[in-house]
């Protein structure tokens, strides 16, 4: 049998677990949406989620895991050819989003404290906007115009994650909400896992910012294959609903989630809106470059060419 020369074949420690099982256990919103996606794209997406989850778990491990992440980064560079990484048997990824993703996870190792909105947007790009780029390739969507929208959808979802997990992250010494939005007393309450009106105000502000990126992300759905387009719409709207749960909960220290019954309602709403929009065609909108003002350090001319 011919030896596979791809990242999957050289990372047996990652791919010992079933990718579908990993996604079902940890990525419940995406797993739910994946049932509306074609089989090939579903399997690719599960494998991509599995890889990202593996790296995320390393970053969340107590102690310094930077050496493990560095080893994986070295492996990626060793498997790169013409700025592409052969990820598994039937598709490749551009190397730059993987490298940026790993940089984001290395940042997590240093007890992150984000000072301003630009820092927040850069972090959200590194750990989630990059996944949007890789998802485009997994879904056979490589038009350059699609990628800024995919990045924005990833950023929006990560902002939702941050708003949802603010107390959980603080327990690990991590504050991703910009400290310019938090007073000293609010930060103190956050570290002590105590609800405070300042925390709620910051969560609302964060979710309002996320809305700008959700709208931009949805404006690029028409670039995706039809079934994948609908599945990503459902995933995005379910994630948006998490933000609403964060705001409406009376127990902010508990992790907000969207129950399956509500996901079914959201799916019905998505179906109607998808049909009314001409399967997403009416949502077309030129990308607002201002959304990426903070990302100039990542998007050099070389990077734009590799899109």
N, C-alpha and C positions, 0 to 999 in steps of 0.2 A: 504494500500500500504506500502511495506517495505521501511523504511527510508534509503536513500543512505548514506553510511559512506565514503564520499570522499570529496576532497577539493572543487570541483565544487558546491556540495550541501550546503556547509557551507560559500560560498562566493557569495551570491545573489547580492551583490552590484557590483560585477565584471560582472556577467553573465546575467544581465538584458538586455544588448544589444546583438543583434544578432552577433555571432562571424564572420560570413561571411561578414556582413556589415562593421564591424570594420576593417577586413583585407582589404576589397576592398577600404576603405577610406584612410587608413594609410599605408598599405603595398602593394602598387600597383604592384611592381615587383614580389613579391611572389604570389600575387593574380593572376596575369597573368599566372605565371608558374603552379599554382595549377590546371588549367583546363586540364593539361596533367597527372594528378595524379588520382589514384583510389578513389572512393567515401569515403570509410572508412578512409583512410589516409588523404584525404582532410579535412574532418570534424574534425579529431583530430588536424591537423595542424592549422586550423582556431582557435580552442579553445586555443591551446598553444600560438598562436600569440596574441589572445585577452588578455590572462593573462599577457604576457610580456609587452604588450602595456599599460595595466592598471598600472603596476609597474613603467614603464617609465614615464607615465604621472604624477604620484605622485612625482617622482624625479625631474621633470621639473617644478613643481608648485613653484611659488614664495614663499619665506619664508621657514621655517624649516618643512619638511614633514617627518623627520626621525622617529617621533613617530608612524605615520601611517605605515611606512615600517616595523618598529620593531614589530608592532602588527601582521602584516601579517607573519613575520618571526616566531613569536610565534605560530601562527596558523599552519604553516607548520610543525614545530617540534611536535606539539600536534597530528598531523595526520600522523606522520612518524612511521613506524613499520619495523624493520629489514632494516633500511636505505632506505626504499621505502615510497613514498607518493602516496596514491590512488588519482589520479588527477580527473578522471571522471569515468563514468560507466564502460568503457571498456578498460582502460589501466592505468598503474601506472608509476611513474617516480622515479628515484633515488633521494634521498633528497639532495645530495651534490651540484648538479648544481643549484638547486633552492636557496640554502643557499649562494652560491658564487655569483649568480646573484644579490641577494638582497644586499650583501656586496658592489658590484659594484655600485648599485643605491645609497647606503648610502654614498659612496665616492663622488658621484655627488653632494650631499648636501653640501659639504664643499668647494665649489668654487675650483674645482680641477685644479691643475697645475702640469703637468707631466714633470719630469726633464730629463729622459733618455729613451732609447729604451726599456729596460727591464720593466720599469714602464708602458710604452705604451702597451707592449704585455700582461702584467698582467691585465691591465684594459680591453683590448679587449677580453681577455678570460672571464673575469667576466661578461661582459654585452652581449657577443655574442657567444663566444666559448661554454659557458654553454648551450646556446640555441641549438647549434649543437648536444650536448649530448642528450638533451631532444627530439630533432627531431628524433634521431635514435630510441629512444624508441617509439615515436609516430608512426614511420614507421615500427615497428616490426623488428628492426635491433639492436641486442644487442651483436654482436660479439665484443670482446674486441679490436680486431685489427681495427675495423671501427671507434672507438671513437676518436683517435688522429687526424685522417683525418677530421672528422666532426668538431672537435674543430678548426682546422686550417681554414676550410672554413668559420666558424663564425668569426674568427679573421680577415681574409682577408676582409670580407664584412664590418666589423666595421671600419677597416682602410679606406675603401672607403667612408664610412659615414663621418668619421672625416675629410677627405680631402675635401669632398663636403660641409660640414657644418661648415667649419672653421670660417667663419665670423659670422654666426648665433650663434655658441657656444660662441664666444668671446663677443657678446652682453650680454650674461648671466654671463660673467666673467670666462668662462671656456676655457682653452687652453689644448687640448689633444695632439697636436703635441709636441714632446719633446723640452723643452726649450734649450737643448744643440744644437739643429738645428737652433735656432732663436737668432739673436742678439738683443740687447736692443732696437734698433731703430725699428726692425721688429716687436717685441712684442708691442711696442707703437703704430705702425700703425694698428696692428691687433685689439687692444682694441678700436681704434678710427674708425674701419671699413673702413680703407683706404688700397687699394691695394698696395703691395710692392713686389719688385722682390724677396726679401728674403722669403716671404710667398709662392710665386709660386715655388721657389726652394725646400722649405720644403714639399709642396704638392707632387711634383714629387718624392722626396726621399721616402715619405710615400707610394705612390702608387707603387713604385719599390719594396719596402719591402712587400707590400701586394701581389705582384705577386708570391713571394716564397710560401706564404700560400695558394693562389688560386691553384697553381700547386699541392701542397700536398693534398688539399681538394678534387680536382678532381681525384686524384689517389686512393681515397677510395670510389668512387661512386659505384664500382662493388659490394660492400657489400649490397647496397640497393635493395629493390624489383624493378623489371624492370621498371614499370611505374613511380614510385617515383624517380628512378635513372635519367630518362629523364627529369622529371620536375625540379629536383634540378640542373641539368646541365643548363637548360634554365635560372633559377633564378641566378645562379652563373655568367653566361656569360652576362646577362643583367646588373648585378651589376658591372662587369668588365667594361662594356661600360660606366657606369656612370663616372668611373675614367678617361676614354678618353675624355668625355665631359668636365670634370673639367679642363683638360690640354688645350683643344682646345678653350675654351670659351674666348671671347674678353671682357667679363664683369664678372670677377672673383667674384665680390661681390654678384652676383645673383646665386641662387641655381641651380645647374646643374641637368638635368634629361634626360631620354631616352624616346623619343616619341613612341607612339604605332607602327607607321610604321617601326621604326628602330627595335623595339622588334620583329616584324614579320620577318624581315630580319635575325635577330640573331637566331630566332627559326628555320628558314630554314637551316642556317649554322649548327646549333646544330644537326638537323636531319641527315644531310649528315655525319658529323663527328661521330655521335653516331653509325650509320650503319657501317662506315669504321672501327670503333674501336671494332667491335663485341659487340655492346651494352655496351660499357665501359670496356669490359674485357681486352682489350689491354692497358689500362691506369694503370694497376696494378703497384704499386711501393712501396717498403718498406718505412715505415715512417722514416723520418729523425729526430732523437731524439734531434738534436741541435735546432730545431725549438721550443722546449719546455724547453730550458735551463732556461728561466726566470720563469717557472711555478712550480719549485720544491716546493715552499711553499704551493701549492695547492694539488699536487699529492704525498701525503705520501703513504706508503704501504697500509694503511687502505683504502684510496681513490681508489688505483689501484685494490684492492680486490673487492670493491663495483662496479667496472665496470661490 
